[in-house]
Amino acid sequence: MESITRSTEDESNSPTRSEDRIQELEQRTRNLEGQVETLRQRLEEAEGSPESRWTPEQVADYLNISERTLDRIIDRGHLNPLWVGKQRRFTPEAIEAYIREHCTSKGIG
């Protein structure tokens, strides 16, 4: 009986069996990585990528105004930030909409 147990253990620990298991795990890992990437892309499409969110400083620089002026624009409700934790961020689309609606050739109004 002991020889049967040993031969079964030897088969399960054989290099071929281990290599097959490693290949299987590597394939499952690649599949999961692909699923994660797909979900990440869907999330970015739904929310816009983090790189496309601007800080208040970036918006003020882009509009060539001070951050205090930007605060007043926000306080008036003309430009609404996204809140990421306690930090404000702005999408380029929101900034462009603000420019279309509130800016003239004479300046920001």
ABEGO torsion letter per residue (X at the ends): XAAAAAAAAAAAABAAAAAAAAAAAAAAAAAAAAAAAAAAAAAAAAAEBAAABBBAAAAAAAAGBBAAAAAAAAAAGABBBBBBEABBBBBAAAAAAAAAAABBAAEBX
